[in-house]
Amino acid sequence: MQIRTSEASWEGPLKEGKGRFWTESGEVSGVFAVPTRFEDRPGTNPEELIGAALASCFSMALAADLGSAGHVPEAVRTVAMVRLDKEENGFAITGIDLDAEATVPEIEASELESIARSTKENCPIGKAFAAVPITLRIKLSR
């Protein structure tokens, strides 16, 4: 069993304060605050990090699934768009759209789509977000 650790801290009141996060590997760290989450200010936010996690997991899992099906991909690129909406009881992630493109020689678009749909349902991060609707658009590139 693998256990991966990330940490975050917050200093100050919500509107004026700021947070920091980091991973145990030291590869990912950053600062977040109300303006970076709810306004178009430079910086990161939890939703952006969720998108990065899902896009990374999906891309890696799709490469593995394509390889298992006998199709070695040259490249897989995935963009994840995480929607944060204000609801009656506060804010909620209401959906995630995955927009992926795979460069795979000698595969039909229909087979790529079938494999990608299975990947979406079975990648570990996607499973963790099962409570949120996730859509997928996959494009074959040659």
C-alpha positions as CSV (number, residue, x, y, z in Angstrom):
1,M,0.0,0.0,0.0
2,Q,1.3,3.5,-0.9
3,I,0.6,6.4,1.3
4,R,1.3,9.9,-0.2
5,T,1.3,12.9,2.1
6,S,0.5,16.5,1.4
7,E,0.1,19.3,4.0
8,A,-1.5,22.7,4.1
9,S,-1.7,25.6,6.6
10,W,-3.7,28.7,6.8
11,E,-2.8,32.0,8.6
12,G,-5.1,34.8,9.5
13,P,-8.8,35.5,8.9
14,L,-10.4,34.1,5.8
15,K,-10.6,37.2,3.6
16,E,-7.2,38.6,4.5
17,G,-5.3,35.4,5.3
18,K,-3.4,33.1,3.1
19,G,-2.6,29.4,2.9
20,R,0.4,27.4,1.9
21,F,0.6,23.8,0.8
22,W,3.3,21.3,0.0
23,T,3.9,17.7,-0.8
24,E,6.3,15.3,0.9
25,S,8.3,15.0,-2.3
26,G,8.8,18.8,-2.4
27,E,7.8,18.7,-6.1
28,V,4.6,20.6,-5.6
29,S,4.0,23.6,-3.3
30,G,2.2,26.9,-3.5
31,V,0.2,29.7,-1.9
32,F,-3.6,30.1,-2.0
33,A,-6.0,32.7,-0.7
34,V,-9.6,33.9,-1.2
35,P,-8.6,36.1,-4.3
36,T,-6.9,33.1,-6.0
37,R,-9.9,30.9,-5.3
38,F,-12.9,33.1,-5.9
39,E,-11.5,35.9,-8.1
40,D,-9.2,35.9,-11.2
41,R,-6.1,36.6,-9.2
42,P,-2.7,34.9,-9.9
43,G,-2.1,31.9,-7.8
44,T,-3.5,28.5,-7.2
45,N,-6.5,27.0,-5.4
46,P,-7.8,23.6,-4.3
47,E,-9.9,23.1,-7.5
48,E,-6.9,23.7,-9.7
49,L,-5.0,21.1,-7.7
50,I,-7.9,18.6,-8.0
51,G,-7.9,19.2,-11.8
52,A,-4.1,18.6,-12.0
53,A,-4.5,15.4,-10.0
54,L,-7.3,14.0,-12.1
55,A,-5.6,15.0,-15.4
56,S,-2.4,13.4,-14.4
57,C,-4.0,10.2,-13.2
58,F,-6.2,9.9,-16.3
59,S,-3.3,10.6,-18.7
60,M,-1.1,8.0,-17.0
61,A,-3.9,5.4,-16.8
62,L,-5.0,5.9,-20.4
63,A,-1.4,5.3,-21.5
64,A,-1.4,2.0,-19.5
65,D,-4.8,0.9,-20.8
66,L,-3.8,1.6,-24.4
67,G,-0.6,-0.4,-23.9
68,S,-2.5,-3.3,-22.4
69,A,-4.8,-3.2,-25.5
70,G,-1.7,-3.5,-27.7
71,H,-1.6,0.2,-28.7
72,V,1.5,2.1,-27.5
73,P,0.7,5.8,-27.3
74,E,3.2,8.4,-28.4
75,A,1.5,11.1,-26.2
76,V,-1.6,11.7,-24.0
77,R,-2.6,15.2,-23.0
78,T,-5.5,15.9,-20.7
79,V,-7.0,19.2,-19.6
80,A,-9.4,19.1,-16.5
81,M,-11.8,21.9,-16.0
82,V,-13.2,21.8,-12.4
83,R,-16.5,23.8,-11.9
84,L,-16.9,25.5,-8.5
85,D,-20.4,26.9,-8.0
86,K,-22.2,28.7,-5.2
87,E,-25.1,26.7,-3.9
88,E,-27.7,27.2,-1.2
89,N,-25.4,25.7,1.5
90,G,-22.1,27.2,0.3
91,F,-19.7,26.3,-2.5
92,A,-19.5,22.9,-4.2
93,I,-17.6,21.3,-7.0
94,T,-20.5,20.5,-9.4
95,G,-18.6,18.8,-12.2
96,I,-15.3,18.1,-14.0
97,D,-14.8,18.1,-17.7
98,L,-11.9,16.1,-19.1
99,D,-10.7,17.2,-22.6
100,A,-8.1,14.7,-23.7
101,E,-6.0,14.1,-26.9
102,A,-4.0,11.0,-27.6
103,T,-1.5,10.4,-30.3
104,V,-1.7,6.7,-31.0
105,P,-0.6,5.0,-34.2
106,E,-2.8,2.4,-35.8
107,I,-5.9,2.7,-33.6
108,E,-9.5,3.6,-34.7
109,A,-11.1,6.5,-33.0
110,S,-14.0,4.3,-31.8
111,E,-11.5,1.9,-30.0
112,L,-9.7,4.9,-28.4
113,E,-13.0,6.2,-27.2
114,S,-14.0,2.9,-25.7
115,I,-10.7,2.5,-23.9
116,A,-10.8,6.1,-22.7
117,R,-14.3,5.7,-21.2
118,S,-13.2,2.6,-19.3
119,T,-10.1,4.5,-18.1
120,K,-12.3,7.4,-16.8
121,E,-14.3,5.0,-14.8
122,N,-11.3,3.1,-13.3
123,C,-8.5,5.6,-12.7
124,P,-7.9,5.9,-8.9
125,I,-8.4,9.7,-8.7
126,G,-11.5,9.5,-10.9
127,K,-12.9,6.8,-8.5
128,A,-12.2,9.1,-5.6
129,F,-14.3,11.8,-7.2
130,A,-17.3,9.5,-8.0
131,A,-19.7,11.9,-6.3
132,V,-19.0,14.5,-9.0
133,P,-20.2,14.2,-12.6
134,I,-17.1,13.8,-14.8
135,T,-17.5,14.2,-18.6
136,L,-14.9,13.1,-21.1
137,R,-14.1,14.3,-24.6
138,I,-11.3,12.3,-26.3
139,K,-9.7,13.2,-29.6
140,L,-7.4,11.0,-31.7
141,S,-4.3,12.7,-33.0
142,R,-1.9,11.2,-35.5
